[in-house]
Structure formats: structure tokens, C-alpha cells
Amino acid sequence: MAQIFHRSTNLISRVSIFGGLFFVAALGAALYLIELSPYYTTVGEAPEQPVPFSHRHHVGELGIDCRYCHTSVEKSSFAGIPPTQTCMSCHSQIWTNASMLEPVRASYATDKSLEWTRVNALPEFVYFDHSIHVNKGIGCTTCHGPIASMALTYRAGTLYMSWCLNCHRDPSKYVRPRDQVFNPTYVPSEPQEILGPKLVKEYNIRSLTYCSTCHR
């Protein structure tokens, strides 16, 4: 029987198959890198806000405690966004004519809340409770990054499940004394590999990695 296909067909078929596999693998790797990039995660990018609030000034320079504005962080799943009255408790006396604070004054005068843009927004299928983390000795900067040095607030972590699991699998690497939770410049008094396990035992911290812990 005469040969139907040319001998080069074998080579072409091999190149096509392996080339296709390489293309699919390269495409998957590219999509994975894009998913981890700041372009997709917005890590390090400060969203536009109605007022350019500076944590660096209020927390880092003035030393205002996190709980002054985020009043429910110790007892609720939601840390709380301060009402305009909280801002005006100071700014009715200082920087009273600053143009950048005009939206705050307008909000106070009209009793209409400022529409802040969420920086750390989790999907609706994820449950997160601030109070349990705070009361177990997880500091603000563990998740929110160097907040006291942020002129404009940005997302410090991806908030991906793998990011959360880094802590949930081994809390001893991140736990700190409860009285240091709101200290933005906290430095461990002894090596974390020694302090961490002691606090995990003292605070009865469990390594929770069950799906139902966050997906309820």
C-alpha cells in the first residue's frame, strides 16, 4: 500500500502536541502570576477616598489609638468606621478651614455619612471576626501592614485563602501579648519562636483550618 502521509507528518504531530501542552502551561503560569500581581490584588494601591485620611499623621505622629475610631473592633466582627462626629470632635477646633476637610464639614452639617471606599473587602462567602483575632493576640499590623506609616491607606495583603492559612496553620509565628495588639510599632520582647508558643498555650489558640471556620 502506498504511504498516505508524508514522513514529516510524525514530526509535525509531535511538535503540535508538545507545543500545545507548552502553550497551555505557559498560559496557566501567566494567569497565576497575574492573579498574584498588584494589578489584580491591588496590594499597595491606595483607593481614592472622599477625604485623604492619613494614618501616618493620626496614628504614627499623634499616637491616636486604633479604638478611638474603630470602636467595635474588640467586641464585633466589624471593626467599625468612625462617624463624622468622631472626626469633628477634633476638627471643630483645629484645621477648621482646611479645604481638604470640606467634605467632613459638609457631612456634619447635612448629617449625611461620608462614602468611604473599603480597602480590605472580603467576598460575601467569607466570614471574618475582628474581635476573636484581637482577643487572641493578633495585632492590627499583622493583617493591615505598617498602618502607622501609611500617608494614604492601602491593602497590605492579598486576603487570599492561602494568605489567611499561613497564620491559621501556625499562629505562634504571629501572636503577640494582648496589651500590644494595638501597638503599631510592636517589637517582640523575646524571639517569636519562644514567645509565640507560650502565648498560644496561654490564650488557648487552636490551629483552625476547617472550611467551616470561615465559610459558613
Secondary structure, 3 states (H helix, E strand, C coil): CCCCCCCHHHHHHHHHHHHHHHHHHHHHHHHHHHHHCHHHHCECCCCCCCCCCCHHHHHHHCCCCHHHHCCCCCCCCCCCCCCHHHHHHHHCCCCCCCHHHHHHHHHHHHCCCCCCCCCCCCCCCCCCCHHHHHHCCCCHHHHHCCHHHCCCCCECCCCCHHHHHHHHHCHHHCCCCHHHCCCCCCCCCCCHHHHHHHHHHHCCCCCCCCHHHHCC
